[in-house]
Amino acid sequence: MQPVSNATVYIVDDDASVREALAWLLRSRRLLSESFDSAEAFDAMLQKRPPQRLPCCLLLDVRMPGMSGLALFDVLASRGDLATMPVIFLTGHADVPTAVDTVKRGAFDFCEKPFSDNALIDRVEQALAQSAKRLALLRERRGLQARLRDLTERERDVMDLVVTGLPNKLIADQLNISVRTVEVHRSRVFDKMQVKSAVELVNILRSEEEGGAS
């Protein structure tokens, strides 16, 4: 798998030796990491920083003093942080059923201690790739929303009728404007939306609707 650039792996574990071993393993695979000794410390960091713009994933211990890894996972899920920050739980044998349940609730995966270095790194790289993909989709969607906001009210009227498949003559009749005016607005809509055809316009608007519903 092609390494994801500018990515960070967050490590949250109360055991210093585990944090150090994981950080060393990640460095050996040229992966950047940041370590935290508690769920509270990691959550405090997240709330002070601006929204995540670069790929990342979280290696999270299940059992810790204070806030548990499971409690932190629920907090992250409630804030929507999991959308771009996949979570891989680090768990002992006794916690496997719980970890399996968290995967069903949105965790990326879990690795049972003691874990295979290669297997863990493989999953980390896959999690970072997922994070990068979701961030790219999010940027694309935000760009589309900005282009939609740039349309004038009349351009929006024309666009809404263009995507239904109506020809310019019928659009002109419905809006009580000239065909030439429809053509001008249609051209501006295509320019602003960065498309070359009505079919392409329909497709990107459908993707926007699907993104909003997800």
DRENDO-1510 file (C-alpha; in Angstrom, 1 decimal, always signed):
<recs>
REC; n; res; u; v; w
REC; 1; MET; +0.0; +0.0; +0.0 .
REC; 2; GLN; +1.2; +3.5; -0.9 .
REC; 3; PRO; +2.1; +5.4; +2.3 .
REC; 4; VAL; -0.2; +8.3; +3.2 .
REC; 5; SER; +1.7; +11.6; +3.5 .
REC; 6; ASN; +1.4; +14.1; +6.3 .
REC; 7; ALA; -0.4; +11.6; +8.4 .
REC; 8; THR; -0.4; +11.2; +12.2 .
REC; 9; VAL; -1.1; +8.2; +14.4 .
REC; 10; TYR; -2.4; +9.1; +17.8 .
REC; 11; ILE; -1.6; +6.7; +20.7 .
REC; 12; VAL; -3.7; +6.7; +23.8 .
REC; 13; ASP; -2.6; +4.2; +26.5 .
REC; 14; ASP; -1.9; +4.6; +30.2 .
REC; 15; ASP; +1.1; +2.2; +30.0 .
REC; 16; ALA; +4.3; +4.2; +29.2 .
REC; 17; SER; +6.1; +1.1; +27.9 .
REC; 18; VAL; +3.3; +0.4; +25.4 .
REC; 19; ARG; +3.3; +4.0; +24.2 .
REC; 20; GLU; +7.0; +4.0; +23.7 .
REC; 21; ALA; +7.0; +0.6; +21.9 .
REC; 22; LEU; +4.2; +1.7; +19.6 .
REC; 23; ALA; +5.9; +5.0; +18.8 .
REC; 24; TRP; +9.2; +3.2; +18.0 .
REC; 25; LEU; +7.3; +0.8; +15.8 .
REC; 26; LEU; +5.6; +3.6; +13.9 .
REC; 27; ARG; +8.9; +5.5; +13.5 .
REC; 28; SER; +10.5; +2.4; +12.0 .
REC; 29; ARG; +7.8; +2.5; +9.3 .
REC; 30; ARG; +8.2; +6.3; +8.8 .
REC; 31; LEU; +4.9; +7.1; +10.4 .
REC; 32; LEU; +4.5; +10.1; +12.7 .
REC; 33; SER; +2.8; +9.7; +16.1 .
REC; 34; GLU; +1.7; +11.6; +19.1 .
REC; 35; SER; +1.2; +9.8; +22.5 .
REC; 36; PHE; -1.1; +10.5; +25.4 .
REC; 37; ASP; -1.3; +8.8; +28.8 .
REC; 38; SER; -5.0; +9.2; +29.2 .
REC; 39; ALA; -8.3; +9.6; +27.3 .
REC; 40; GLU; -8.8; +13.0; +29.1 .
REC; 41; ALA; -5.5; +14.3; +27.8 .
REC; 42; PHE; -6.2; +13.3; +24.3 .
REC; 43; ASP; -9.7; +14.7; +24.3 .
REC; 44; ALA; -8.4; +18.0; +25.8 .
REC; 45; MET; -5.9; +18.2; +22.9 .
REC; 46; LEU; -8.6; +17.6; +20.3 .
REC; 47; GLN; -10.8; +20.4; +21.7 .
REC; 48; LYS; -8.0; +22.9; +21.7 .
REC; 49; ARG; -6.9; +22.2; +18.1 .
REC; 50; PRO; -8.8; +23.3; +14.9 .
REC; 51; PRO; -10.6; +20.5; +13.1 .
REC; 52; GLN; -8.4; +17.8; +11.7 .
REC; 53; ARG; -7.3; +18.6; +8.1 .
REC; 54; LEU; -4.7; +15.9; +7.6 .
REC; 55; PRO; -5.1; +12.1; +7.7 .
REC; 56; CYS; -4.9; +10.5; +11.1 .
REC; 57; CYS; -6.0; +7.4; +13.1 .
REC; 58; LEU; -6.2; +6.6; +16.7 .
REC; 59; LEU; -4.7; +3.6; +18.6 .
REC; 60; LEU; -6.8; +3.4; +21.7 .
REC; 61; ASP; -6.4; +1.2; +24.8 .
REC; 62; VAL; -9.7; -0.2; +26.0 .
REC; 63; ARG; -9.1; -0.1; +29.8 .
REC; 64; MET; -7.5; +3.0; +31.4 .
REC; 65; PRO; -7.9; +4.8; +34.7 .
REC; 66; GLY; -10.4; +7.6; +34.6 .
REC; 67; MET; -12.1; +7.8; +31.2 .
REC; 68; SER; -11.9; +4.4; +29.5 .
REC; 69; GLY; -11.2; +4.0; +25.9 .
REC; 70; LEU; -14.8; +2.9; +25.3 .
REC; 71; ALA; -16.0; +6.1; +26.9 .
REC; 72; LEU; -13.7; +8.2; +24.8 .
REC; 73; PHE; -14.9; +6.4; +21.7 .
REC; 74; ASP; -18.5; +7.3; +22.5 .
REC; 75; VAL; -17.5; +11.0; +23.0 .
REC; 76; LEU; -15.7; +11.0; +19.6 .
REC; 77; ALA; -18.6; +9.3; +17.9 .
REC; 78; SER; -21.1; +11.8; +19.4 .
REC; 79; ARG; -19.0; +14.7; +18.0 .
REC; 80; GLY; -18.6; +13.2; +14.6 .
REC; 81; ASP; -14.8; +12.9; +15.0 .
REC; 82; LEU; -14.8; +9.3; +13.8 .
REC; 83; ALA; -15.7; +10.3; +10.3 .
REC; 84; THR; -12.1; +11.3; +9.5 .
REC; 85; MET; -10.2; +9.6; +12.4 .
REC; 86; PRO; -10.6; +5.8; +12.3 .
REC; 87; VAL; -10.1; +4.1; +15.7 .
REC; 88; ILE; -8.1; +0.9; +16.2 .
REC; 89; PHE; -8.7; -0.5; +19.7 .
REC; 90; LEU; -5.8; -2.2; +21.6 .
REC; 91; THR; -7.3; -4.9; +23.7 .
REC; 92; GLY; -6.6; -7.8; +26.0 .
REC; 93; HIS; -8.2; -11.2; +25.4 .
REC; 94; ALA; -10.9; -10.5; +28.0 .
REC; 95; ASP; -12.0; -7.4; +26.1 .
REC; 96; VAL; -12.3; -9.0; +22.6 .
REC; 97; PRO; -16.2; -9.3; +22.7 .
REC; 98; THR; -16.4; -5.6; +23.7 .
REC; 99; ALA; -14.0; -4.6; +21.0 .
REC; 100; VAL; -16.0; -6.6; +18.4 .
REC; 101; ASP; -19.1; -4.6; +19.5 .
REC; 102; THR; -17.3; -1.3; +19.0 .
REC; 103; VAL; -16.4; -2.3; +15.4 .
REC; 104; LYS; -20.1; -2.8; +14.8 .
REC; 105; ARG; -20.6; +0.7; +16.2 .
REC; 106; GLY; -18.1; +2.3; +13.9 .
REC; 107; ALA; -14.6; +1.5; +15.2 .
REC; 108; PHE; -12.1; +0.6; +12.4 .
REC; 109; ASP; -10.7; -2.5; +14.0 .
REC; 110; PHE; -9.1; -4.0; +17.1 .
REC; 111; CYS; -5.8; -5.6; +17.8 .
REC; 112; GLU; -5.4; -8.1; +20.6 .
REC; 113; LYS; -2.4; -7.8; +22.8 .
REC; 114; PRO; +0.2; -9.0; +22.3 .
REC; 115; PHE; -0.2; -8.0; +18.7 .
REC; 116; SER; +1.7; -8.7; +15.5 .
REC; 117; ASP; +3.8; -5.7; +14.5 .
REC; 118; ASN; +3.2; -6.3; +10.8 .
REC; 119; ALA; -0.5; -6.9; +11.2 .
REC; 120; LEU; -0.9; -3.7; +13.3 .
REC; 121; ILE; +1.0; -1.6; +10.8 .
REC; 122; ASP; -1.0; -3.0; +7.9 .
REC; 123; ARG; -4.3; -1.9; +9.7 .
REC; 124; VAL; -2.8; +1.5; +10.6 .
REC; 125; GLU; -1.9; +2.2; +7.0 .
REC; 126; GLN; -5.4; +1.1; +5.9 .
REC; 127; ALA; -7.0; +3.3; +8.5 .
REC; 128; LEU; -4.8; +6.3; +7.4 .
REC; 129; ALA; -5.8; +5.6; +3.8 .
REC; 130; GLN; -9.5; +5.6; +4.8 .
REC; 131; SER; -9.0; +8.9; +6.7 .
REC; 132; ALA; -7.3; +10.5; +3.6 .
REC; 133; LYS; -10.1; +9.4; +1.4 .
REC; 134; ARG; -12.8; +10.7; +3.7 .
REC; 135; LEU; -11.0; +14.0; +4.0 .
REC; 136; ALA; -10.8; +14.3; +0.3 .
REC; 137; LEU; -14.5; +13.7; -0.1 .
REC; 138; LEU; -15.2; +16.2; +2.6 .
REC; 139; ARG; -13.1; +18.9; +0.8 .
REC; 140; GLU; -14.9; +18.1; -2.4 .
REC; 141; ARG; -18.3; +18.4; -0.9 .
REC; 142; ARG; -17.4; +21.7; +0.8 .
REC; 143; GLY; -16.1; +23.0; -2.6 .
REC; 144; LEU; -19.4; +22.0; -4.2 .
REC; 145; GLN; -21.4; +23.7; -1.5 .
REC; 146; ALA; -19.4; +26.9; -2.1 .
REC; 147; ARG; -20.0; +26.8; -5.8 .
REC; 148; LEU; -23.8; +26.4; -5.2 .
REC; 149; ARG; -23.8; +29.4; -2.9 .
REC; 150; ASP; -22.1; +31.4; -5.7 .
REC; 151; LEU; -25.1; +31.0; -8.0 .
REC; 152; THR; -27.6; +33.8; -8.3 .
REC; 153; GLU; -31.3; +33.2; -7.6 .
REC; 154; ARG; -32.0; +33.2; -11.3 .
REC; 155; GLU; -29.1; +30.9; -12.1 .
REC; 156; ARG; -30.4; +28.5; -9.4 .
REC; 157; ASP; -33.9; +28.6; -11.1 .
REC; 158; VAL; -32.4; +27.7; -14.4 .
REC; 159; MET; -30.2; +25.0; -13.0 .
REC; 160; ASP; -33.2; +23.4; -11.2 .
REC; 161; LEU; -35.0; +23.1; -14.5 .
REC; 162; VAL; -31.9; +22.1; -16.5 .
REC; 163; VAL; -31.4; +19.0; -14.3 .
REC; 164; THR; -35.0; +17.9; -15.0 .
REC; 165; GLY; -34.0; +17.5; -18.6 .
REC; 166; LEU; -36.1; +20.4; -20.0 .
REC; 167; PRO; -34.9; +22.1; -23.2 .
REC; 168; ASN; -34.1; +25.8; -23.2 .
REC; 169; LYS; -37.4; +26.7; -24.9 .
REC; 170; LEU; -39.5; +25.1; -22.1 .
REC; 171; ILE; -37.3; +26.6; -19.4 .
REC; 172; ALA; -37.8; +30.0; -21.0 .
REC; 173; ASP; -41.5; +29.5; -21.0 .
REC; 174; GLN; -41.7; +28.4; -17.4 .
REC; 175; LEU; -39.5; +31.3; -16.1 .
REC; 176; ASN; -41.1; +33.8; -18.5 .
REC; 177; ILE; -37.7; +34.8; -19.9 .
REC; 178; SER; -36.1; +34.6; -23.4 .
REC; 179; VAL; -34.4; +31.6; -24.7 .
REC; 180; ARG; -31.2; +33.7; -25.1 .
REC; 181; THR; -31.4; +34.6; -21.4 .
REC; 182; VAL; -31.7; +30.9; -20.5 .
REC; 183; GLU; -28.7; +30.1; -22.6 .
REC; 184; VAL; -26.6; +32.8; -20.8 .
REC; 185; HIS; -27.7; +31.6; -17.4 .
REC; 186; ARG; -27.1; +28.0; -18.3 .
REC; 187; SER; -23.6; +28.8; -19.5 .
REC; 188; ARG; -22.9; +30.6; -16.2 .
REC; 189; VAL; -24.2; +27.7; -14.2 .
REC; 190; PHE; -22.0; +25.3; -16.0 .
REC; 191; ASP; -19.0; +27.6; -15.5 .
REC; 192; LYS; -19.6; +28.1; -11.8 .
REC; 193; MET; -20.4; +24.5; -11.2 .
REC; 194; GLN; -17.3; +23.4; -13.2 .
REC; 195; VAL; -19.2; +21.0; -15.5 .
REC; 196; LYS; -19.5; +20.7; -19.2 .
REC; 197; SER; -22.9; +19.0; -19.5 .
REC; 198; ALA; -26.3; +18.6; -17.9 .
REC; 199; VAL; -25.5; +15.0; -17.2 .
REC; 200; GLU; -22.4; +15.9; -15.3 .
REC; 201; LEU; -24.4; +18.6; -13.4 .
REC; 202; VAL; -27.0; +16.0; -12.4 .
REC; 203; ASN; -24.3; +13.6; -11.2 .
REC; 204; ILE; -22.5; +16.1; -8.9 .
REC; 205; LEU; -25.8; +17.3; -7.5 .
REC; 206; ARG; -26.8; +13.7; -6.7 .
REC; 207; SER; -23.5; +13.2; -5.0 .
REC; 208; GLU; -24.2; +16.3; -2.8 .
REC; 209; GLU; -27.6; +15.0; -1.9 .
REC; 210; GLU; -26.2; +11.5; -1.0 .
REC; 211; GLY; -23.4; +13.1; +1.0 .
REC; 212; GLY; -26.0; +15.2; +3.0 .
REC; 213; ALA; -28.0; +12.1; +3.7 .
REC; 214; SER; -25.1; +10.0; +5.0 .
</recs>
